[in-house]
Amino acid sequence: MPRLTNQQYLDRRQVVLHEWYDEDGGSLGFLHVAEQHAIHRYFATLENFTPTQALEFRDKISVDHPALPQIAGRAYKNLDAAIHFVLPEPAVTVPGTRKQRNIRVSMVAKAEPDYYRLARLLLRIATDPELKNLKAYMDSMIKR
């Protein structure tokens, strides 16, 4: 795949930012989690960059992680396909009703881990005597 021009990078970044902020993740939910993370890293979705800063970031991350532009490019190709592809909604019957309803579930990965929740989880595991054994905790989470 040919290298992106600066303008193509900025245009694609705008599309990703639109999907992330204006569409609440939108079509990103159709991508694998690893593809979502590659897009977040390469297009810096959490940064409020000017175009010049975005291009400087792109140059730096391309040097630091030489495979990332290709990985993110492939992921963007899948994102673009998801944006322009309308999936037929599956019809399911919700228990207790007679009507068919369309329900679609997809996952959108956060650009960064929720460190507050992670810290709370680790503190709970460390302080709760019943949760000292992480395996027992995970087993209890599965049974819920």
Stockholm file with secondary structure:
# STOCKHOLM 1.0

chainA/1-144         MPRLTNQQYLDRRQVVLHEWYDEDGGSLGFLHVAEQHAIHRYFATLENFTPTQALEFRDKISVDHPALPQIAGRAYKNLDAAIHFVLPEPAVTVPGTRKQRNIRVSMVAKAEPDYYRLARLLLRIATDPELKNLKAYMDSMIKR
#=GR chainA/1-144 SS CCCCCHHHHHHHHHHHHIIIIISTTGGGGGSCHHHHHHHHHHHTTTCCCCHHHHHHHHHHHHHHSTTHHHHHHHHHHHHHHHHHCCCCCCEEECTTCSSEEECCCCCCCCSSCCHHHHHHHHHHHHHCGGGSSHHHHHHHHHHC
#=GC SS_cons         CCCCCHHHHHHHHHHHHIIIIISTTGGGGGSCHHHHHHHHHHHTTTCCCCHHHHHHHHHHHHHHSTTHHHHHHHHHHHHHHHHHCCCCCCEEECTTCSSEEECCCCCCCCSSCCHHHHHHHHHHHHHCGGGSSHHHHHHHHHHC
//
